[in-house]
Amino acid sequence: MAKKQPKLHDDPRPLAERGLPSGRRLASGRPARSVTVNQAESPLAWLHARGHLTDRQFDAGEKLRFDYERASLGPRVTMGWNPEPRGKGRRGPADHMEPGERQLAAKQRFDGALAALSGELSDIAWRVICDGQTMAGAERGLGWPARSGKLVLRIALDRLAAFYRLPG
């Protein structure tokens, strides 16, 4: 009796490499494979989920990415449609910052973090954390040998964790 092949959508592994159910084979004779990729997952989250980064390193990278996004340093296609009303008539805590002040503070933190990294550490951190490049893409862009970027990124993330004063 033939073994029943599970359907692809029934497989509980969302990012696992799986064989195609049709049993197709490549020219080499090996079975054809497909990969399901979560497009919403960042390269940093991918490395963390697979145990390549500690929680502290991941948190440091997320803080840098937050500052990058809060400072609006990424490319923009159109004007900002900020839903927050502006003006003095707003109610809130006494230490409330206007959107421009929050943006400026994030830019200052981002600049300070990159200054703490300096040189090639800031290059790999910006490419992977802020620009969302894969590790292989960042290595190619920097002209580095394959599989060298992960070690350098971990060093950069440790320095970022110290800059952001994360416990650990």
DSSP file (Angstrom, degrees, kcal/mol; ACC not computed):
  #  RESIDUE AA STRUCTURE BP1 BP2  ACC     N-H-->O    O-->H-N    N-H-->O    O-->H-N    TCO  KAPPA ALPHA  PHI   PSI    X-CA   Y-CA   Z-CA
    1    1 A M              0   0    0      0, 0.0     2,-0.1     0, 0.0     0, 0.0   0.000 360.0 360.0 360.0 136.5    0.0    0.0    0.0
    2    2 A A        -     0   0    0      1,-0.1     2,-0.3     3,-0.0     3,-0.0  -0.432 360.0-114.6 -74.0 141.9    1.4    3.4   -1.0
    3    3 A K        -     0   0    0     -2,-0.1     2,-0.3     1,-0.1    -1,-0.1  -0.602  32.3-115.7 -76.6 132.6    2.3    5.9    1.8
    4    4 A K        -     0   0    0     -2,-0.3    -1,-0.1     1,-0.1     0, 0.0  -0.551  24.8-137.1 -73.6 127.5    0.0    9.0    1.9
    5    5 A Q        -     0   0    0     -2,-0.3     2,-0.1    16,-0.1    -1,-0.1  -0.720  20.7-122.6 -84.6 127.4    2.0   12.1    1.1
    6    6 A P        -     0   0    0      0, 0.0     2,-0.1     0, 0.0     5,-0.1  -0.397  28.7-108.2 -68.9 149.0    1.1   15.1    3.4
    7    7 A K    >>  -     0   0    0      1,-0.1     3,-1.0    -2,-0.1     4,-0.6  -0.447  24.5-118.8 -72.7 151.1   -0.1   18.3    1.7
    8    8 A L  G >4 S+     0   0    0      1,-0.3     3,-1.0     2,-0.2    -1,-0.1   0.882 113.9  51.7 -60.2 -39.6    2.3   21.2    1.8
    9    9 A H  G 34 S+     0   0    0      1,-0.2    -1,-0.3     3,-0.0    -2,-0.0   0.642 103.5  59.9 -75.7 -11.7   -0.1   23.4    3.7
   10   10 A D  G <4 S+     0   0    0     -3,-1.0    -1,-0.2     3,-0.0    -2,-0.2   0.612  78.6 105.8 -85.8 -13.4   -0.6   20.7    6.4
   11   11 A D    <<  -     0   0    0     -3,-1.0     5,-0.1    -4,-0.6     7,-0.0  -0.528  64.0-150.2 -70.5 124.6    3.1   20.7    7.2
   12   12 A P  S    S+     0   0    0      0, 0.0    -1,-0.2     0, 0.0    -3,-0.0   0.606  74.6  91.7 -73.9  -9.6    3.6   22.4   10.6
   13   13 A R    >   -     0   0    0      1,-0.2     3,-0.8     2,-0.1    -2,-0.1  -0.743  56.9-172.6 -88.7 103.1    7.1   23.7    9.7
   14   14 A P  T 3  S+     0   0    0      0, 0.0    -1,-0.2     0, 0.0    -3,-0.0   0.795  83.2  28.6 -69.9 -27.9    6.5   27.2    8.2
   15   15 A L  T 3  S+     0   0    0     22,-0.1     2,-0.2     2,-0.1    -2,-0.1   0.141  93.2 122.8-117.8  19.9   10.1   27.8    7.0
   16   16 A A    <   -     0   0    0     -3,-0.8    20,-0.8    19,-0.1     2,-0.4  -0.494  66.1-113.9 -85.9 152.2   11.2   24.2    6.4
   17   17 A E  E     -A   35   0A   0     -2,-0.2     2,-0.3    18,-0.2    18,-0.2  -0.699  43.6-174.9 -80.2 132.9   12.6   22.9    3.2
   18   18 A R  E     -A   34   0A   0     16,-2.0    16,-2.3    -2,-0.4     2,-0.2  -0.938  26.8-110.4-133.5 151.5   10.1   20.3    1.8
   19   19 A G  E     -A   33   0A   0     -2,-0.3    14,-0.2    14,-0.2    13,-0.0  -0.517  41.2-106.5 -75.0 147.8   10.0   17.9   -1.0
   20   20 A L    >   -     0   0    0     12,-1.4     3,-1.3     4,-0.2    12,-0.1  -0.563  22.2-133.5 -74.2 139.6    7.5   18.6   -3.8
   21   21 A P  T 3  S+     0   0    0      0, 0.0    -1,-0.1     0, 0.0   -16,-0.1   0.733  98.9  69.2 -68.6 -21.0    4.5   16.2   -3.7
   22   22 A S  T 3  S-     0   0    0      1,-0.1    -2,-0.0     2,-0.0    -3,-0.0   0.660 102.4-127.0 -74.1 -12.6    4.5   15.5   -7.4
   23   23 A G    <   +     0   0    0     -3,-1.3    -1,-0.1     1,-0.2    -4,-0.0   0.721  45.6 170.9  76.2  20.4    7.8   13.6   -7.0
   24   24 A R        -     0   0    0      7,-0.1     8,-2.4     8,-0.1     2,-0.3  -0.258  17.7-150.4 -63.0 153.5    9.6   15.6   -9.7
   25   25 A R  B     -B   31   0B   0      6,-0.3     5,-0.1     8,-0.0     2,-0.1  -0.945   9.6-122.1-127.7 148.8   13.3   15.1  -10.1
   26   26 A L    >   -     0   0    0      4,-3.2     3,-2.0    -2,-0.3     6,-0.1  -0.280  40.5 -96.5 -76.9 170.4   16.1   17.4  -11.2
   27   27 A A  T 3  S+     0   0    0      1,-0.3    -1,-0.1     2,-0.1    -2,-0.0   0.802 126.1  59.9 -59.5 -28.3   18.3   16.5  -14.2
   28   28 A S  T 3  S-     0   0    0      2,-0.1    -1,-0.3     1,-0.1    -3,-0.0   0.589 119.4-111.1 -76.1  -9.7   20.8   15.1  -11.7
   29   29 A G  S <  S+     0   0    0     -3,-2.0    -2,-0.1     1,-0.4    -1,-0.1   0.250  77.4 128.1  97.6 -12.4   18.3   12.6  -10.5
   30   30 A R  S    S-     0   0    0      1,-0.1    -4,-3.2    -5,-0.1    -1,-0.4  -0.450  70.2 -95.4 -74.3 151.3   17.8   14.2   -7.1
   31   31 A P  B     -B   25   0B   0      0, 0.0    -6,-0.3     0, 0.0    -1,-0.1  -0.407  41.1-111.9 -66.3 142.1   14.3   15.1   -5.9
   32   32 A A        -     0   0    0     -8,-2.4   -12,-1.4    -2,-0.1     2,-0.3  -0.450  37.2-159.0 -70.4 147.9   13.1   18.6   -6.6
   33   33 A R  E     -A   19   0A   0    -14,-0.2     2,-0.3    -2,-0.1   -14,-0.2  -0.888  10.3-156.5-128.6 157.7   12.6   20.8   -3.5
   34   34 A S  E     -A   18   0A   0    -16,-2.3   -16,-2.0    -2,-0.3     2,-0.4  -0.933   7.9-148.2-129.3 157.2   10.8   23.9   -2.6
   35   35 A V  E     -A   17   0A   0     -2,-0.3     2,-0.5   -18,-0.2   -18,-0.2  -0.993   5.0-148.0-128.2 131.5   11.3   26.4    0.1
   36   36 A T        -     0   0    0    -20,-0.8     2,-0.4    -2,-0.4    -2,-0.0  -0.877  20.5-167.3 -97.1 127.3    8.7   28.4    1.9
   37   37 A V        -     0   0    0     -2,-0.5     2,-1.0     3,-0.0   -22,-0.1  -0.950  21.6-136.4-120.7 133.8   10.0   31.8    3.0
   38   38 A N    >   -     0   0    0     -2,-0.4     3,-1.5     1,-0.2   -23,-0.0  -0.786  16.5-165.5 -86.0 104.3    8.3   34.2    5.4
   39   39 A Q  T 3  S+     0   0    0     -2,-1.0    -1,-0.2     1,-0.3     0, 0.0   0.724  84.1  60.7 -66.0 -22.2    8.8   37.5    3.7
   40   40 A A  T 3  S+     0   0    0     -3,-0.1     2,-0.4     2,-0.1    -1,-0.3   0.617  83.2  97.8 -80.8 -12.0    7.9   39.5    6.8
   41   41 A E  S <  S-     0   0    0     -3,-1.5    -3,-0.0     4,-0.1     0, 0.0  -0.642  71.8-135.6 -82.3 128.8   10.8   38.0    8.7
   42   42 A S     >  -     0   0    0     -2,-0.4     4,-2.4     1,-0.1     5,-0.2  -0.390  21.5-113.3 -77.1 158.6   13.9   40.2    8.9
   43   43 A P  H  > S+     0   0    0      0, 0.0     4,-2.1     0, 0.0     5,-0.2   0.864 120.1  53.0 -58.7 -34.8   17.3   38.8    8.3
   44   44 A L  H  > S+     0   0    0     84,-0.4     4,-2.2     2,-0.2     5,-0.2   0.916 109.2  47.2 -66.9 -43.1   18.1   39.5   12.0
   45   45 A A  H  > S+     0   0    0      2,-0.2     4,-2.8     1,-0.2    -1,-0.2   0.868 109.7  55.0 -65.0 -36.2   15.0   37.6   13.1
   46   46 A W  H  X S+     0   0    0     -4,-2.4     4,-1.1     2,-0.2    -2,-0.2   0.932 110.1  45.2 -61.7 -46.7   16.0   34.7   10.8
   47   47 A L  H  <>S+     0   0    0     -4,-2.1     5,-2.5     1,-0.2     6,-0.6   0.895 114.8  48.6 -64.6 -40.2   19.4   34.5   12.4
   48   48 A H  H ><5S+     0   0    0     -4,-2.2     3,-1.7     1,-0.2    -2,-0.2   0.910 107.1  54.7 -67.1 -42.6   18.0   34.8   15.9
   49   49 A A  H 3<5S+     0   0    0     -4,-2.8    -1,-0.2     1,-0.3    -2,-0.2   0.760 108.9  49.6 -64.0 -24.2   15.3   32.1   15.3
   50   50 A R  T 3<5S-     0   0    0     -4,-1.1    -1,-0.3    -3,-0.3    -2,-0.2   0.249 120.5-105.7-100.7  11.7   18.0   29.6   14.2
   51   51 A G  T < 5S+     0   0    0     -3,-1.7    -3,-0.2     2,-0.2    -2,-0.1   0.623  87.2 119.1  80.2  14.4   20.2   30.2   17.3
   52   52 A H  S   <S+     0   0    0     -5,-2.5     2,-0.3    -6,-0.2    -4,-0.2   0.656  74.6  43.4 -84.7 -15.7   22.9   32.3   15.6
   53   53 A L  S    S-     0   0    0     -6,-0.6    -2,-0.2    -5,-0.2     2,-0.1  -0.962  80.5-125.8-129.1 146.3   22.3   35.4   17.8
   54   54 A T     >  -     0   0    0     -2,-0.3     4,-2.4     1,-0.1     5,-0.2  -0.363  33.6-106.5 -78.8 168.3   21.7   35.7   21.5
   55   55 A D  H  > S+     0   0    0      1,-0.2     4,-2.8     2,-0.2     5,-0.2   0.896 122.0  53.2 -61.8 -39.4   18.6   37.5   22.8
   56   56 A R  H  > S+     0   0    0      2,-0.2     4,-2.1     1,-0.2    -1,-0.2   0.913 109.6  47.2 -63.4 -43.4   20.8   40.4   23.8
   57   57 A Q  H  > S+     0   0    0      2,-0.2     4,-2.1     1,-0.2    -1,-0.2   0.913 113.1  49.1 -64.2 -42.8   22.3   40.7   20.3
   58   58 A F  H  X S+     0   0    0     -4,-2.4     4,-2.4     1,-0.2    -2,-0.2   0.925 110.7  49.9 -62.8 -45.0   18.8   40.5   18.7
   59   59 A D  H  X S+     0   0    0     -4,-2.8     4,-2.1     1,-0.2    -1,-0.2   0.885 109.3  52.3 -61.9 -38.7   17.4   43.2   21.1
   60   60 A A  H  X S+     0   0    0     -4,-2.1     4,-2.0     2,-0.2    -1,-0.2   0.917 110.4  47.9 -63.8 -42.7   20.4   45.5   20.3
   61   61 A G  H  X S+     0   0    0     -4,-2.1     4,-2.4     1,-0.2    -2,-0.2   0.890 110.5  51.5 -64.0 -39.6   19.7   45.1   16.5
   62   62 A E  H  X S+     0   0    0     -4,-2.4     4,-2.5     2,-0.2    -1,-0.2   0.865 107.6  52.9 -66.8 -35.4   16.0   45.8   17.0
   63   63 A K  H  X S+     0   0    0     -4,-2.1     4,-2.4     2,-0.2    -1,-0.2   0.911 110.2  47.8 -64.9 -41.3   16.8   49.0   19.0
   64   64 A L  H  X S+     0   0    0     -4,-2.0     4,-2.4     2,-0.2    -2,-0.2   0.929 112.8  48.2 -64.2 -43.9   19.0   50.2   16.1
   65   65 A R  H  X S+     0   0    0     -4,-2.4     4,-2.5     2,-0.2    -2,-0.2   0.886 110.3  52.4 -63.5 -38.6   16.3   49.3   13.6
   66   66 A F  H  X S+     0   0    0     -4,-2.5     4,-3.1     2,-0.2     5,-0.2   0.932 110.9  46.6 -62.3 -45.7   13.7   51.1   15.7
   67   67 A D  H  X S+     0   0    0     -4,-2.4     4,-2.1     2,-0.2    -2,-0.2   0.895 111.6  52.2 -63.4 -39.1   15.9   54.3   15.8
   68   68 A Y  H  <>S+     0   0    0     -4,-2.4     5,-1.9     2,-0.2     6,-0.4   0.924 115.5  40.4 -61.6 -45.7   16.5   54.0   12.1
   69   69 A E  H ><5S+     0   0    0     -4,-2.5     3,-1.2     1,-0.2    -2,-0.2   0.896 114.4  51.5 -72.6 -40.0   12.8   53.8   11.3
   70   70 A R  H 3<5S+     0   0    0     -4,-3.1    -2,-0.2     1,-0.3    -1,-0.2   0.847 108.2  52.8 -65.4 -33.5   11.7   56.4   14.0
   71   71 A A  T 3<5S-     0   0    0     -4,-2.1    -1,-0.3    -5,-0.2    -2,-0.2   0.497 108.2-129.6 -79.7  -2.3   14.3   58.9   12.5
   72   72 A S  T < 5 +     0   0    0     -3,-1.2    -3,-0.2    -4,-0.2    -2,-0.1   0.907  57.3 147.1  54.9  47.5   12.7   58.3    9.1
   73   73 A L      < +     0   0    0     -5,-1.9    -4,-0.1    -6,-0.1    -1,-0.1   0.614  39.6  93.0 -88.3 -13.3   16.1   57.6    7.5
   74   74 A G  S    S-     0   0    0     -6,-0.4    57,-0.0     1,-0.1     2,-0.0  -0.264  92.2 -79.0 -75.6 166.4   14.8   55.1    4.9
   75   75 A P        -     0   0    0      0, 0.0     2,-0.4     0, 0.0    -1,-0.1  -0.362  45.7-150.2 -66.1 145.3   13.8   56.1    1.4
   76   76 A R        -     0   0    0      1,-0.1     3,-0.1    -3,-0.1     4,-0.0  -0.932  17.1-169.3-119.4 142.3   10.4   57.6    1.0
   77   77 A V  S    S+     0   0    0     -2,-0.4     2,-0.2     1,-0.1    -1,-0.1   0.749  74.6   3.0 -96.6 -30.7    8.1   57.4   -1.9
   78   78 A T  S    S-     0   0    0      1,-0.1    -1,-0.1     0, 0.0     3,-0.1  -0.773  95.5 -61.1-143.8-176.5    5.6   60.0   -0.9
   79   79 A M        -     0   0    0     -2,-0.2     2,-0.4     1,-0.1    -1,-0.1  -0.299  60.5 -95.5 -71.1 159.7    4.9   62.5    1.8
   80   80 A G        -     0   0    0      1,-0.1     2,-0.8    -4,-0.0    -1,-0.1  -0.622  26.6-157.5 -78.2 131.6    4.4   61.4    5.4
   81   81 A W        -     0   0    0     -2,-0.4    -1,-0.1    -3,-0.1    -2,-0.0  -0.648  18.6-177.0-107.0  73.1    0.7   60.9    6.4
   82   82 A N        -     0   0    0     -2,-0.8    -2,-0.0     1,-0.1     0, 0.0  -0.592  17.1-158.5 -75.8 121.6    1.2   61.2   10.1
   83   83 A P        +     0   0    0      0, 0.0    -1,-0.1     0, 0.0    -2,-0.0   0.602  61.6 102.7 -77.6  -9.2   -2.2   60.7   11.8
   84   84 A E  S    S-     0   0    0      1,-0.1     2,-0.1     0, 0.0    -2,-0.1  -0.572  72.5-128.8 -77.9 130.2   -1.2   62.5   15.0
   85   85 A P        -     0   0    0      0, 0.0     2,-0.3     0, 0.0    -1,-0.1  -0.465  23.5-145.0 -71.6 150.4   -2.5   66.1   15.3
   86   86 A R        +     0   0    0     -2,-0.1     2,-0.2    12,-0.1     3,-0.2  -0.774  44.5  74.2-113.4 159.7    0.0   68.8   16.1
   87   87 A G  S >  S-     0   0    0     -2,-0.3     3,-0.7     1,-0.1     0, 0.0  -0.613  84.1 -74.4 128.4 174.1   -0.3   71.9   18.2
   88   88 A K  T 3  S+     0   0    0      1,-0.2    -1,-0.1    -2,-0.2    -2,-0.0   0.606 109.8  78.7 -82.2 -12.3   -0.4   73.1   21.7
   89   89 A G  T 3   +     0   0    0     -3,-0.2    -1,-0.2     2,-0.1     2,-0.1   0.424  69.0 114.4 -78.4   3.5   -4.0   71.9   22.3
   90   90 A R    <   -     0   0    0     -3,-0.7     2,-0.4     1,-0.0    -3,-0.0  -0.458  57.8-142.3 -77.2 145.9   -2.8   68.3   22.9
   91   91 A R        +     0   0    0     -2,-0.1    -2,-0.1     0, 0.0    -1,-0.0  -0.829  45.8 100.8-104.3 147.4   -3.2   66.7   26.2
   92   92 A G        -     0   0    0     -2,-0.4     4,-0.0     4,-0.0     0, 0.0  -0.965  69.7 -30.7 165.0-175.2   -0.7   64.3   27.6
   93   93 A P    >   -     0   0    0      0, 0.0     3,-1.6     0, 0.0     0, 0.0  -0.208  57.4-114.3 -63.9 157.2    2.2   64.0   30.0
   94   94 A A  T 3  S+     0   0    0      1,-0.3     0, 0.0    -3,-0.0     0, 0.0   0.781 115.4  55.5 -64.1 -27.8    4.4   67.0   30.7
   95   95 A D  T 3  S+     0   0    0      2,-0.1    -1,-0.3     0, 0.0     2,-0.1   0.190  78.0 141.4 -91.9  18.4    7.4   65.3   29.0
   96   96 A H    <   -     0   0    0     -3,-1.6     2,-0.4     1,-0.1    -4,-0.0  -0.348  40.1-148.0 -62.7 135.5    5.5   64.7   25.8
   97   97 A M        -     0   0    0     -2,-0.1    -1,-0.1     2,-0.0    -2,-0.1  -0.855  12.5-120.9-107.0 142.2    7.7   65.2   22.7
   98   98 A E     >  -     0   0    0     -2,-0.4     4,-2.3     1,-0.1     3,-0.4  -0.351  35.7-102.9 -69.3 159.3    6.4   66.5   19.4
   99   99 A P  H  > S+     0   0    0      0, 0.0     4,-2.3     0, 0.0     5,-0.2   0.876 123.0  51.9 -55.7 -39.6    6.9   64.1   16.4
  100  100 A G  H  > S+     0   0    0      2,-0.2     4,-2.2     1,-0.2     5,-0.1   0.872 109.0  50.3 -65.4 -35.8    9.8   66.2   15.1
  101  101 A E  H  > S+     0   0    0     -3,-0.4     4,-2.4     2,-0.2    -1,-0.2   0.896 110.5  49.3 -68.7 -40.2   11.5   66.0   18.5
  102  102 A R  H  X S+     0   0    0     -4,-2.3     4,-2.3     2,-0.2    -2,-0.2   0.907 111.6  50.0 -63.3 -40.9   11.1   62.2   18.6
  103  103 A Q  H  X S+     0   0    0     -4,-2.3     4,-2.2    -5,-0.2    -2,-0.2   0.912 111.6  47.7 -63.8 -43.5   12.5   62.0   15.1
  104  104 A L  H  X S+     0   0    0     -4,-2.2     4,-2.2     2,-0.2    -2,-0.2   0.898 111.2  50.5 -65.2 -41.3   15.5   64.1   16.1
  105  105 A A  H  X S+     0   0    0     -4,-2.4     4,-2.2     1,-0.2    -2,-0.2   0.900 111.1  49.1 -64.5 -40.2   16.2   62.1   19.3
  106  106 A A  H  X S+     0   0    0     -4,-2.3     4,-2.7     2,-0.2    -1,-0.2   0.896 109.8  51.8 -65.6 -39.4   16.0   58.9   17.3
  107  107 A K  H  X S+     0   0    0     -4,-2.2     4,-2.7     2,-0.2    -2,-0.2   0.901 109.5  49.7 -63.6 -40.4   18.4   60.3   14.7
  108  108 A Q  H  X S+     0   0    0     -4,-2.2     4,-2.2     2,-0.2    -2,-0.2   0.901 112.4  46.9 -65.8 -41.1   20.9   61.3   17.5
  109  109 A R  H  X S+     0   0    0     -4,-2.2     4,-2.4     2,-0.2    -2,-0.2   0.918 113.0  49.8 -64.8 -42.5   20.7   57.8   19.0
  110  110 A F  H  X S+     0   0    0     -4,-2.7     4,-2.4     2,-0.2     5,-0.2   0.933 111.9  47.2 -61.8 -47.3   21.2   56.2   15.6
  111  111 A D  H  X S+     0   0    0     -4,-2.7     4,-2.1     1,-0.2    -1,-0.2   0.894 112.5  50.3 -61.8 -40.1   24.2   58.4   14.8
  112  112 A G  H  X S+     0   0    0     -4,-2.2     4,-1.9     2,-0.2    -1,-0.2   0.886 109.6  51.0 -64.8 -38.9   25.7   57.6   18.2
  113  113 A A  H  X S+     0   0    0     -4,-2.4     4,-1.2     2,-0.2    -2,-0.2   0.925 111.7  46.3 -65.3 -44.3   25.2   53.9   17.7
  114  114 A L  H  X S+     0   0    0     -4,-2.4     4,-2.9     1,-0.2    -1,-0.2   0.861 110.7  53.3 -67.4 -34.3   26.9   53.9   14.3
  115  115 A A  H  < S+     0   0    0     -4,-2.1    -1,-0.2     1,-0.2    -2,-0.2   0.868 106.0  53.8 -66.4 -35.1   29.7   56.0   15.8
  116  116 A A  H  < S+     0   0    0     -4,-1.9    -1,-0.2     1,-0.2    -2,-0.2   0.801 114.4  42.2 -67.4 -28.0   30.2   53.4   18.5
  117  117 A L  H  < S+     0   0    0     -4,-1.2     4,-0.3    -5,-0.1    -2,-0.2   0.932  90.8 179.1 -81.8 -50.3   30.5   50.8   15.8
  118  118 A S    >X  +     0   0    0     -4,-2.9     3,-1.1     1,-0.1     4,-0.7   0.509  41.8   5.5  58.4 150.1   32.7   52.6   13.4
  119  119 A G  H >> S-     0   0    0      1,-0.2     4,-1.3     2,-0.2     3,-0.6  -0.087 127.9  -5.5  56.0-136.4   34.1   51.3   10.1
  120  120 A E  H 3> S+     0   0    0      1,-0.2     4,-2.2     2,-0.2    -1,-0.2   0.722 126.7  65.7 -70.7 -21.5   33.1   48.0    8.7
  121  121 A L  H <> S+     0   0    0     -3,-1.1     4,-2.0    -4,-0.3    -1,-0.2   0.916 104.4  45.7 -64.4 -40.6   31.1   47.1   11.8
  122  122 A S  H <X S+     0   0    0     -4,-0.7     4,-2.6    -3,-0.6     5,-0.2   0.846 109.7  56.7 -70.3 -31.6   28.7   49.9   11.0
  123  123 A D  H  X S+     0   0    0     -4,-1.3     4,-2.3     2,-0.2    -2,-0.2   0.953 111.3  40.2 -62.8 -50.5   28.5   48.8    7.3
  124  124 A I  H  X S+     0   0    0     -4,-2.2     4,-2.3     2,-0.2     5,-0.4   0.889 116.0  52.1 -68.6 -37.6   27.4   45.2    8.0
  125  125 A A  H  X>S+     0   0    0     -4,-2.0     4,-2.4    -5,-0.2     5,-0.8   0.934 111.8  45.6 -63.8 -45.6   25.0   46.4   10.8
  126  126 A W  I  X>S+     0   0    0     -4,-2.6     5,-2.6     3,-0.2     4,-0.9   0.929 114.1  48.7 -64.6 -43.6   23.4   49.0    8.5
  127  127 A R  I  <5S+     0   0    0     -4,-2.3     6,-2.8    -5,-0.2    -2,-0.2   0.923 122.5  30.7 -63.5 -45.2   23.0   46.5    5.6
  128  128 A V  I  <5S+     0   0    0     -4,-2.3   -84,-0.4     4,-0.2     4,-0.2   0.921 129.7  33.2 -82.3 -45.3   21.5   43.7    7.6
  129  129 A I  I  <5S+     0   0    0     -4,-2.4    -3,-0.2    -5,-0.4    -2,-0.1   0.947 132.1  22.6 -80.2 -49.9   19.6   45.5   10.3
  130  130 A C  I  <<S+     0   0    0     -4,-0.9    -3,-0.2    -5,-0.8    -4,-0.1   0.904 130.0  38.3 -88.8 -44.4   18.4   48.7    8.6
  131  131 A D  S   <S-     0   0    0     -5,-2.6    -3,-0.2    -6,-0.2    -4,-0.2   0.666  97.9-131.5 -84.4 -16.4   18.4   47.8    4.9
  132  132 A G        +     0   0    0     -6,-0.3    -4,-0.2     1,-0.2     2,-0.1   0.736  46.2 160.6  75.6  22.7   17.2   44.3    5.4
  133  133 A Q        -     0   0    0     -6,-2.8    -1,-0.2    -7,-0.2    -2,-0.1  -0.468  42.8-110.9 -74.5 149.2   19.8   42.6    3.2
  134  134 A T     >  -     0   0    0     -2,-0.1     4,-2.5     1,-0.1     5,-0.2  -0.306  29.9-108.2 -69.8 164.5   20.5   39.0    3.6
  135  135 A M  H  > S+     0   0    0      1,-0.2     4,-2.4     2,-0.2     5,-0.2   0.919 121.5  49.0 -62.1 -42.8   23.8   37.9    5.1
  136  136 A A  H  > S+     0   0    0      1,-0.2     4,-2.3     2,-0.2    -1,-0.2   0.900 111.6  49.5 -63.9 -40.4   25.0   36.6    1.7
  137  137 A G  H  > S+     0   0    0      2,-0.2     4,-2.5     1,-0.2    -2,-0.2   0.891 111.2  48.7 -65.9 -39.9   23.9   39.9    0.0
  138  138 A A  H  X S+     0   0    0     -4,-2.5     4,-1.8     2,-0.2     6,-0.2   0.901 110.8  50.8 -66.9 -40.5   25.7   42.0    2.6
  139  139 A E  H  X>S+     0   0    0     -4,-2.4     5,-2.7    -5,-0.2     4,-0.7   0.921 112.4  46.6 -62.8 -43.3   28.8   40.0    2.2
  140  140 A R  H ><5S+     0   0    0     -4,-2.3     3,-0.9     1,-0.2    -2,-0.2   0.928 111.1  52.1 -63.1 -44.7   28.7   40.3   -1.6
  141  141 A G  H 3<5S+     0   0    0     -4,-2.5    -1,-0.2     1,-0.3    -2,-0.2   0.810 114.1  42.9 -62.5 -31.0   28.1   44.1   -1.3
  142  142 A L  H 3<5S-     0   0    0     -4,-1.8    -1,-0.3    -5,-0.1    -2,-0.2   0.501 112.0-118.9 -92.6  -5.3   31.0   44.5    1.0
  143  143 A G  T <<5 +     0   0    0     -3,-0.9    -3,-0.2    -4,-0.7    -4,-0.1   0.795  63.3 147.8  73.0  28.1   33.3   42.2   -1.1
  144  144 A W      < -     0   0    0     -5,-2.7    -1,-0.2    -6,-0.2     3,-0.1  -0.573  53.8 -97.7 -92.7 157.5   33.8   39.8    1.9
  145  145 A P    >   -     0   0    0      0, 0.0     3,-1.4     0, 0.0     4,-0.3  -0.374  54.6 -84.0 -67.8 154.4   34.3   36.1    1.6
  146  146 A A  T 3  S+     0   0    0      1,-0.2   -10,-0.1     2,-0.1   -11,-0.0  -0.258 111.7  16.5 -59.8 145.6   31.2   33.9    2.1
  147  147 A R  T 3  S+     0   0    0     -3,-0.1     4,-0.3     1,-0.1    -1,-0.2   0.607  97.1 100.7  66.6  17.0   30.2   33.1    5.7
  148  148 A S    <>  +     0   0    0     -3,-1.4     4,-1.4     2,-0.1     3,-0.2   0.684  65.8  69.5 -97.5 -21.8   32.4   35.9    7.2
  149  149 A G  H  > S+     0   0    0     -4,-0.3     4,-2.9     1,-0.2     5,-0.2   0.814  87.8  62.7 -69.2 -31.9   29.6   38.4    7.8
  150  150 A K  H  > S+     0   0    0      1,-0.2     4,-2.1     2,-0.2    -1,-0.2   0.911 105.2  46.5 -63.1 -42.4   27.9   36.5   10.6
  151  151 A L  H  > S+     0   0    0     -4,-0.3     4,-1.8    -3,-0.2    -1,-0.2   0.927 114.8  46.4 -64.5 -45.1   30.9   36.7   12.9
  152  152 A V  H  X S+     0   0    0     -4,-1.4     4,-2.4     1,-0.2    -2,-0.2   0.885 111.0  53.0 -66.1 -38.3   31.4   40.4   12.2
  153  153 A L  H  X S+     0   0    0     -4,-2.9     4,-2.7     1,-0.2    -1,-0.2   0.904 106.7  52.5 -63.5 -40.5   27.7   41.1   12.7
  154  154 A R  H  X S+     0   0    0     -4,-2.1     4,-2.0     2,-0.2    -1,-0.2   0.897 109.2  49.4 -63.1 -39.0   27.8   39.4   16.1
  155  155 A I  H  X S+     0   0    0     -4,-1.8     4,-2.0     2,-0.2    -2,-0.2   0.929 112.1  48.8 -63.1 -44.4   30.7   41.6   17.1
  156  156 A A  H  X S+     0   0    0     -4,-2.4     4,-2.3     1,-0.2    -2,-0.2   0.902 110.4  50.8 -62.0 -41.3   28.8   44.7   15.9
  157  157 A L  H  X S+     0   0    0     -4,-2.7     4,-2.4     2,-0.2    -1,-0.2   0.861 107.2  53.6 -67.6 -34.8   25.6   43.6   17.8
  158  158 A D  H  X S+     0   0    0     -4,-2.0     4,-1.8     2,-0.2    -1,-0.2   0.910 110.3  47.5 -63.7 -40.9   27.7   43.1   21.0
  159  159 A R  H  X S+     0   0    0     -4,-2.0     4,-2.4     2,-0.2    -2,-0.2   0.894 111.1  51.2 -66.8 -38.5   29.0   46.7   20.7
  160  160 A L  H  X S+     0   0    0     -4,-2.3     4,-2.9     2,-0.2    -2,-0.2   0.906 106.9  53.9 -63.6 -40.3   25.4   47.9   20.0
  161  161 A A  H  <>S+     0   0    0     -4,-2.4     5,-2.7     1,-0.2     4,-0.3   0.889 110.2  47.3 -61.1 -38.9   24.2   46.1   23.1
  162  162 A A  H ><5S+     0   0    0     -4,-1.8     3,-0.7     3,-0.2    -1,-0.2   0.903 111.7  50.8 -68.1 -40.3   26.9   47.9   25.1
  163  163 A F  H 3<5S+     0   0    0     -4,-2.4    -2,-0.2     1,-0.2    -1,-0.2   0.921 114.3  42.7 -62.2 -44.0   25.9   51.3   23.5
  164  164 A Y  T 3<5S-     0   0    0     -4,-2.9    -1,-0.2    -5,-0.1    -2,-0.2   0.444 111.1-125.6 -83.0   0.9   22.2   50.8   24.4
  165  165 A R  T < 5 +     0   0    0     -3,-0.7    -3,-0.2    -4,-0.3    -4,-0.1   0.899  43.0 175.8  56.6  47.3   23.2   49.5   27.8
  166  166 A L      < -     0   0    0     -5,-2.7    -1,-0.2    -6,-0.1  -110,-0.0  -0.628  32.5-112.0 -80.9 139.4   21.3   46.3   27.5
  167  167 A P              0   0    0      0, 0.0    -1,-0.1     0, 0.0    -5,-0.0  -0.328 360.0 360.0 -68.2 152.0   21.8   43.9   30.5
  168  168 A G              0   0    0   -112,-0.0  -112,-0.1    -2,-0.0    -2,-0.0   0.376 360.0 360.0 153.0 360.0   23.6   40.7   29.9
